[in-house]
Each structure stands twice: as structure tokens, then as C-alpha cells.
Amino acid sequence: MIVHLLLSAGRGPQECAWALARLLRRLEADASRQDLRTHRVQTVPGDRPGTYRSVLVQITGVGAEPFAASWTGTLCWQAPSPYRTSTGRKNWYVIAQPCQVDTPRTRFAEADVDIVACRTGGPGGQHRNKVSTAVRATHRPSGIVVVVDSERQLSLNRRIAMQLLRQRIEHGEEAAERAVTTARWRIHDELVRGNPTRIERP
């Protein structure tokens, strides 16, 4: 079982980036005690040394999902600010949310395509009406269907249909990857101060 958890200081002050680093170490120690492995997939450093604005953590092992759930939500690191002695605030908030990292890749293979010769209407003369030179190509894994009748030869229409299917699948995967990235960045703005699901102290 593999789960990815994104920890973010959101738009909070530098103390939140400091708190994130402390919470991250606490999470990693907690995971180790439960025989889970953690890996920092991506880190965005804070303004001060040893702090983080966000960290993407991969958690691997049996029980990774319930473990990640126990660290999901608004996390609070309760300690005085190490940077501003004048402030009385002691609660520094971080958000942690599971997120999708990779989209499933669809490998295009001609063996996955059903080709059917067909006739299409419209201009083209008697030749088009009498001979089934058009092609309907269906990519079974994705359900994408294209119809090509631009050429008079069946083989040419078949080749064009294959190219169109390949392009549509590639464009669809690019759009899915952009959606995953957008969803991940949206987590940074979801931090809500107060009502933490977990409070940790030094």
C-alpha cells in the first residue's frame, strides 16, 4: 500500500513553515514505530533554514492508509515562536491531505483498436456511396471513437484513424495530469486555523 500525503504551511507566517518541519519529523518517527516507510518526494523550503512551505511524503507499507488518515486534516504545532519573542501566539497550523501524484498511463496499442469499414454520407460522388472506404475506429480501453472518410482508400483512412486516436489519448492524459497538479496546489489554500484534528507539542 502506497499513500501520498501533502503537508502545507499554506499562506501562514514563517512559524508555520517551522511547525511543518517539526510535524514532519514527528510523522516520520510515528511511521517508523508502525513499521511504515516514508520518503520525501518533493520539498519546498521556507525562508529560514530547516523549514518547509510544503512537503509531499510517500508512505509505504501495510496500514499506510489508516496511518495517513490519522495525520490528515489541520495539524497544530503548539509552541512559542522561535523568531518573535514578543508574540503570545503558540498555535501554528499546517494542513495535511492525501493527494494523487500520478495519473494512470494508457499505452496505445493497435491491438486495442477495433476497425470497422463503413459508409458515410455527404459529398463525394458515386464512388464514396458505393464503396465502404470510411473507417470507424474504437479504442476499447478508453472508449474513444473516431470516424475517418477523408481519403478514398481504406488503408489511408485506417492510418489516419490510428493517428487521431493516438493524439486524443495523449491529449487526454496531459489534461488529466494538469488536473492532478491543480488539485494538489489547491490544497495549499485549504488551511483553516482552529479545530485541529491533531495537536503536537515539543
C-alpha positions as CSV (number, residue, x, y, z in Angstrom):
1,M,0.0,0.0,0.0
2,I,1.3,3.4,-1.0
3,V,-0.2,6.7,0.1
4,H,1.0,10.2,-0.7
5,L,0.4,12.9,1.9
6,L,0.9,16.6,1.2
7,L,1.8,18.8,4.1
8,S,1.5,22.6,3.6
9,A,2.0,25.7,5.6
10,G,-0.4,27.4,3.3
11,R,-0.1,31.2,3.4
12,G,0.8,31.3,7.1
13,P,3.7,33.1,8.6
14,Q,7.2,31.7,8.8
15,E,6.4,30.0,12.1
16,C,4.0,27.7,10.1
17,A,6.9,26.6,7.9
18,W,8.9,25.9,11.1
19,A,6.0,24.0,12.5
20,L,5.7,21.9,9.4
21,A,9.3,20.8,9.7
22,R,8.6,19.7,13.3
23,L,5.4,17.9,12.4
24,L,7.1,16.2,9.5
25,R,9.8,14.7,11.8
26,R,7.1,13.7,14.3
27,L,5.1,12.0,11.5
28,E,8.2,10.1,10.2
29,A,9.0,8.9,13.7
30,D,5.5,7.8,14.2
31,A,5.5,5.9,10.9
32,S,8.8,4.2,11.8
33,R,7.3,2.9,15.0
34,Q,4.5,1.3,13.0
35,D,6.9,-0.3,10.5
36,L,6.0,2.1,7.7
37,R,8.5,3.6,5.3
38,T,8.4,7.3,4.4
39,H,10.1,9.2,1.6
40,R,10.1,12.9,1.0
41,V,9.1,13.0,-2.7
42,Q,9.1,16.8,-3.0
43,T,10.0,19.6,-0.7
44,V,9.6,23.4,-0.9
45,P,11.9,25.1,1.6
46,G,10.8,28.0,3.7
47,D,12.5,31.3,4.1
48,R,14.5,30.1,7.1
49,P,17.0,27.2,7.2
50,G,15.4,23.9,8.2
51,T,11.8,25.0,7.4
52,Y,9.4,23.9,4.7
53,R,6.4,25.6,3.0
54,S,5.3,22.2,1.8
55,V,6.4,18.6,1.7
56,L,5.0,15.7,-0.3
57,V,5.5,12.5,1.7
58,Q,5.2,8.9,0.3
59,I,4.1,6.4,3.0
60,T,4.6,2.7,2.2
61,G,3.6,-0.4,4.0
62,V,0.7,-2.4,5.5
63,G,-1.6,0.1,7.2
64,A,-0.3,3.1,5.3
65,E,-3.9,4.3,4.5
66,P,-5.2,4.4,8.1
67,F,-1.9,5.9,9.2
68,A,-2.2,8.7,6.7
69,A,-5.8,9.2,7.8
70,S,-4.6,9.8,11.3
71,W,-2.4,12.6,10.1
72,T,-5.0,14.1,7.7
73,G,-6.6,17.5,8.3
74,T,-5.5,20.6,10.2
75,L,-2.4,19.9,12.3
76,C,-1.3,22.1,15.1
77,W,2.2,22.5,16.5
78,Q,1.9,24.1,19.9
79,A,5.0,26.0,21.0
80,P,6.2,29.6,21.3
81,S,7.6,31.3,18.2
82,P,11.4,30.8,17.8
83,Y,11.5,34.0,15.8
84,R,9.3,36.6,17.6
85,T,9.5,36.6,21.4
86,S,7.0,39.4,21.5
87,T,4.1,37.4,20.2
88,G,2.0,35.5,22.6
89,R,0.7,33.1,19.9
90,K,1.6,29.4,20.4
91,N,-0.6,27.6,17.9
92,W,0.9,27.2,14.4
93,Y,-1.3,25.4,11.8
94,V,-0.4,23.1,8.9
95,I,-2.7,21.2,6.6
96,A,-2.2,17.6,5.6
97,Q,-4.2,16.0,2.8
98,P,-3.8,12.7,0.8
99,C,-3.3,13.5,-2.9
100,Q,-2.9,11.8,-6.2
101,V,0.6,12.0,-7.7
102,D,0.5,10.1,-11.0
103,T,-2.3,9.5,-13.4
104,P,-2.7,6.0,-14.9
105,R,-0.9,5.9,-18.2
106,T,-2.8,4.4,-21.2
107,R,-0.4,2.7,-23.5
108,F,-1.7,3.0,-27.1
109,A,-1.5,-0.3,-28.9
110,E,-3.1,-1.0,-32.3
111,A,-4.3,-4.4,-31.0
112,D,-6.6,-2.5,-28.7
113,V,-8.4,-0.8,-31.6
114,D,-11.4,-2.2,-33.4
115,I,-11.6,-1.2,-37.1
116,V,-14.8,-1.3,-39.0
117,A,-15.3,-0.3,-42.6
118,C,-18.4,1.8,-43.1
119,R,-20.1,4.2,-45.5
120,T,-20.7,7.9,-44.7
121,G,-23.0,10.4,-46.3
122,G,-22.2,13.8,-47.7
123,P,-20.5,14.9,-50.9
124,G,-18.0,12.7,-52.6
125,G,-19.7,11.3,-55.7
126,Q,-20.8,7.8,-56.6
127,H,-17.5,6.2,-55.6
128,R,-18.0,7.1,-51.9
129,N,-21.6,6.0,-51.9
130,K,-20.9,2.6,-53.5
131,V,-17.6,1.6,-51.7
132,S,-17.2,1.4,-47.9
133,T,-13.9,3.3,-47.7
134,A,-14.7,5.1,-44.4
135,V,-13.3,3.7,-41.2
136,R,-14.8,3.7,-37.7
137,A,-12.0,3.1,-35.2
138,T,-12.8,2.3,-31.5
139,H,-10.1,2.3,-28.8
140,R,-11.5,-0.3,-26.4
141,P,-9.7,0.7,-23.1
142,S,-10.7,4.4,-23.3
143,G,-13.9,4.1,-25.4
144,I,-12.7,6.8,-27.8
145,V,-14.3,6.5,-31.3
146,V,-13.2,8.3,-34.5
147,V,-14.6,8.1,-38.0
148,V,-12.4,9.0,-40.9
149,D,-13.6,9.3,-44.5
150,S,-11.2,11.9,-45.9
151,E,-9.4,9.5,-48.3
152,R,-10.7,7.2,-51.0
153,Q,-8.5,4.3,-49.8
154,L,-9.5,2.3,-46.8
155,S,-5.8,1.8,-45.8
156,L,-5.2,5.5,-45.7
157,N,-8.3,6.2,-43.7
158,R,-7.2,3.4,-41.3
159,R,-3.8,5.0,-40.8
160,I,-5.3,8.5,-40.2
161,A,-7.8,7.0,-37.7
162,M,-4.9,5.4,-35.8
163,Q,-3.0,8.7,-35.7
164,L,-6.1,10.5,-34.4
165,L,-6.7,8.0,-31.7
166,R,-3.1,8.2,-30.5
167,Q,-3.3,12.0,-30.4
168,R,-6.6,12.1,-28.5
169,I,-5.3,9.7,-25.9
170,E,-2.1,11.7,-25.4
171,H,-4.0,14.9,-25.1
172,G,-6.4,13.3,-22.6
173,E,-3.5,12.2,-20.4
174,E,-2.0,15.6,-20.5
175,A,-5.2,17.2,-19.4
176,A,-5.5,14.6,-16.6
177,E,-2.0,15.4,-15.4
178,R,-2.8,19.1,-15.3
179,A,-5.9,18.4,-13.3
180,V,-3.9,16.4,-10.7
181,T,-1.3,19.2,-10.4
182,T,-4.1,21.8,-10.0
183,A,-5.8,19.7,-7.3
184,R,-2.5,19.4,-5.4
185,W,-1.9,23.1,-5.4
186,R,-5.4,23.8,-4.3
187,I,-4.6,22.1,-1.0
188,H,-2.3,24.9,-0.1
189,D,-5.3,27.3,0.1
190,E,-7.5,24.9,2.2
191,L,-5.7,25.5,5.5
192,V,-8.2,26.5,8.2
193,R,-6.9,27.7,11.6
194,G,-8.6,26.3,14.6
195,N,-10.3,22.9,15.2
196,P,-7.2,20.9,14.6
197,T,-7.5,17.2,14.0
198,R,-4.2,16.7,15.7
199,I,-2.1,18.7,18.2
200,E,1.6,18.0,18.7
201,R,4.0,19.6,21.2
202,P,7.8,19.6,21.6
